[in-house]
């Protein structure tokens, strides 16, 4: 783990920079202006969130991907606010520096701007999130406008939007051919509505780079090539815990094997009577 402070001419960088406060959306905007790339990871619990915060990850996303990696659902659609708000609170309580963003789950914001505001209020008041993320382009611009006007920072999300997997016909690359112009329009509309950043998921690299050039707000890629301002991965995918991962995922560790070996060694020692040993035992 590299925690060496990284600096730029403009001051402390987002990744690894030393600060005694939370990262803000203004910090992200300034990073865009100076051309600084930065990482984002998902987080769902206190222990790993603290580790990522200590590692200098500037933005942590309490994603609705918790539906898959925490609750065992097949898609992100079933997860509820009651399931996601407590995870957000755990991440917010256990971090000091990272900007904590929480997904608004399916069904919590699509109905109306007012519904979106009520949902976002829960995540900020009960969960301690500093921002929320929602999926969709022009269709959710009114929601973004109301949230921002009410003081809720909003991260957009276009391209492959997992909450819409049933209408998209599966987890497919988005924005190819004539659909590229529509995706660009969606991203621009989110910026106009007041979003402070936008996630581009599973889109061709050249399109993501063009969207990044045309937007003044940061773009965050996931399966969108190297031309975006930032990158995000589900941490269990990144760390080798997920049994299956998408093409765009790079695995930086193999925690599944490490945990499996540790569990097997522990079990063997219990069965053989080697654990607990004398040094693990209290005396009267």
Beta strands, then each sheet from edge to edge (+ up, - down):
strand 1: 7-8
strand 2: 11-12
strand 3: 38-42
strand 4: 59-62
strand 5: 99-103
strand 6: 131-133
strand 7: 154-159
strand 8: 197-201
strand 9: 218-222
strand 10: 230-233
sheet 1: 1+ 2-
sheet 2: 3+ 4+ 5+ 6+ 7+ 8+ 9+ 10+ 3+
end
